[in-house]
Amino acid sequence: MYPVQLFCWHFMAYPYLPPDFDEKYETGWVTVPNSLWDSERSKGLYQEYIDQLVYADELGFDGLVLNEHHQNIYGLMSSPNLIAAALTQKTVRSKIVVLGNLLPLQLNPLRTAEEYAMLDNMSNGRIIAGFAPGGGQETFNYNVPSVAARRQFWEAADLIVRAWTEDGPFNHEGRFYPLRYVNTWPKPIQKPHPPIWIPGSRSASTFVEVARRGYSYFFSSRSHGAETDKAQKQFAKVLEDHGDHYEPRRMGILMSAFVSETDRQAREECEEGVWYFLKNCLKGHLRREGRQLTIGPGIPYTPAPAWKEYLEHSQPGRKLLGDVENWDELDASQSIIVGSAETVTQRIWDIIEKSQVGNLLIQFHLGNMPPELVRKSMHLFATRVAPSLRERSVKLFAKNFPAAADSAEGRATR
C-alpha cells in the first residue's frame, strides 16, 4: 500500500509591500497598483523561489506544486509552465504538479497540450497536469465571460487528452475550438497521458465530470474540518455512482505549515510572514475587509444547484481566513499548522485520519517569510514530520482501502 503523498506548494507571493499597505490599499488582487513592484529589491526573487522548490526535491518531497494567478500579490506565477520548465532541469525525482493551467484564458488549448507534453519529456515523465477554469478574478483581469467558461473548459480539457492519446492529424468540431488539424508534437512520455488533477470547491457538477473521466480531485479550500470531510464523502459517493471507487490518491487538499524546535519558537519565527500573508495577500480574496474581486454573485459562474446549496448553508458576515484576529482562531481553521515537529505531526495526522485524503499539498513559504526560515521549516518537516505521516498512513489506508492495496500505483495516477 502507498503512503500519503507529501507535496511542497509554492505560491511565490510578493514580499516587499510597504508596512502601511493594509491601511492604504483596498485589495491585493486585480486592481492593486503595479507601481508597488520594486524592481531592485525583486532581483533574484524568482531564482530564490525556484531554489526553495529544488531544495524540496533534495529533501525527498513527493512533488512540487505550482499554480497560475494573474495581477495580484498573492502569487506571481502568471505562467507556471515557465517555472516548471526551470524545475525540469534542476530537479531529479519529485513530480512537478502544475495546478493548473487556466484553459479558458488560452486562445487555443493545443498550446497547453504541447507545453505539457514538452514538460513531460523534459522531466522524463514527472509532470502532473492540472486543468482549471479560473476564478472570479479572471472574469475581470482577462475579461473572460464567466458563464461560458465552464463549458469551454471541459471542451478544452477533453481536446487536450485527445491530442495526447490519438494519432494525428485529426479534426475537432468543437463549439469553442473548431480545428482542422490536431497533430501534437511531441507526445508525452507517460502513457496513456500524464496524470490529470482538477481543482474544485465542492461543486456537484465538477465531482461528476471528474468521476466520468477518471481524474483526481483537488479540494480548493484553505480551511479544514467538516467541509473537507464532507467533500471527501461526496466525491466518494459520486465515484461509486459512476462505477468507480474512492481511494486516497484520488483527492488532495491544500494546507500551510511551519515547523520549529518548539511551539513557542515556531510562532515567534513565522509570525511576521503569517500575518503578512493573511492581511495583505488575502485582502480582496479571503477577507471581508477591502474590495473583493475573486468571488461574487455569478462570479465565478456557479451552477444553480450549487449556488442554492451555498446560500442555504452559508453564514452571512462570518469570518473568512484573512479575518482571524489571533492564534486561537487561526489554529481552529486548521489552515496554517504551526508548532514543533510533534505538534505538526499530530495535527496533520488528525486531518488525514478524518478526511482519508492521500495527497497533501503543503505551503511552507508564507507572505514575506525569510528564505532561511522557509528552508529550516522544510528540513524539519522532511526529517521529523514526514516519516511518521508516511508510516502511519500506509497502515491506515491499507486497513480502510484494501482494494487499493492491490496496486502500488493506484488508479488515481491516471
C-alpha positions, 0 to 999 in steps of 0.5 A, a space after each residue: 500500500 502507498 503512503 500519503 503523498 507529501 507535496 511542497 506548494 509554492 505560491 511565490 507571493 510578493 514580499 516587499 509591500 510597504 508596512 502601511 499597505 493594509 491601511 492604504 490599499 483596498 485589495 491585493 488582487 486585480 486592481 492593486 497598483 503595479 507601481 508597488 513592484 520594486 524592481 531592485 529589491 525583486 532581483 533574484 526573487 524568482 531564482 530564490 523561489 525556484 531554489 526553495 522548490 529544488 531544495 524540496 526535491 533534495 529533501 525527498 518531497 513527493 512533488 512540487 506544486 505550482 499554480 497560475 494567478 494573474 495581477 495580484 500579490 498573492 502569487 506571481 506565477 502568471 505562467 507556471 509552465 515557465 517555472 516548471 520548465 526551470 524545475 525540469 532541469 534542476 530537479 531529479 525525482 519529485 513530480 512537478 504538479 502544475 495546478 493548473 493551467 487556466 484553459 479558458 484564458 488560452 486562445 487555443 488549448 493545443 498550446 497547453 497540450 504541447 507545453 505539457 507534453 514538452 514538460 513531460 519529456 523534459 522531466 522524463 515523465 514527472 509532470 502532473 497536469 492540472 486543468 482549471 477554469 479560473 476564478 472570479 478574478 479572471 472574469 475581470 483581469 482577462 475579461 473572460 465571460 464567466 458563464 461560458 467558461 465552464 463549458 469551454 473548459 471541459 471542451 478544452 480539457 477533453 481536446 487536450 487528452 485527445 491530442 495526447 492519446 490519438 494519432 494525428 492529424 485529426 479534426 475537432 468540431 468543437 463549439 469553442 475550438 473548431 480545428 482542422 488539424 490536431 497533430 501534437 508534437 511531441 507526445 508525452 512520455 507517460 502513457 496513456 497521458 500524464 496524470 490529470 488533477 482538477 481543482 474544485 470547491 465542492 461543486 456537484 457538477 465538477 465531482 461528476 465530470 471528474 468521476 466520468 473521466 477518471 481524474 483526481 480531485 483537488 479540494 480548493 479550500 484553505 480551511 479544514 474540518 467538516 467541509 473537507 470531510 464532507 467533500 471527501 464523502 461526496 466525491 466518494 459517493 459520486 465515484 461509486 455512482 459512476 462505477 468507480 471507487 474512492 481511494 486516497 490518491 484520488 483527492 488532495 487538499 491544500 494546507 500551510 505549515 511551519 515547523 520549529 524546535 518548539 511551539 513557542 519558537 515556531 510562532 515567534 519565527 513565522 509570525 511576521 510572514 503569517 500575518 503578512 500573508 493573511 492581511 495583505 495577500 488575502 485582502 480582496 480574496 479571503 477577507 471581508 475587509 477591502 474590495 473583493 474581486 475573486 468571488 461574487 454573485 455569478 462570479 465565478 459562474 456557479 451552477 444553480 444547484 450549487 449556488 442554492 446549496 451555498 446560500 442555504 448553508 452559508 453564514 452571512 458576515 462570518 469570518 473568512 481566513 484573512 479575518 482571524 484576529 489571533 492564534 486561537 482562531 487561526 489554529 481552529 481553521 486548521 489552515 496554517 499548522 504551526 508548532 514543533 515537529 510533534 505538534 505538526 505531526 499530530 495535527 496533520 495526522 488528525 486531518 488525514 485520519 478524518 478526511 482519508 485524503 492521500 495527497 497533501 499539498 503543503 505551503 511552507 513559504 508564507 507572505 514575506 517569510 525569510 528564505 532561511 526560515 522557509 528552508 529550516 521549516 522544510 528540513 524539519 518537516 522532511 526529517 521529523 514530520 514526514 516519516 511518521 505521516 508516511 508510516 502511519 498512513 500506509 497502515 491506515 489506508 491499507 486497513 480502510 482501502 484494501 482494494 487499493 492495496 492491490 496496486 502500488 500505483 493506484 488508479 488515481 495516477 491516471 
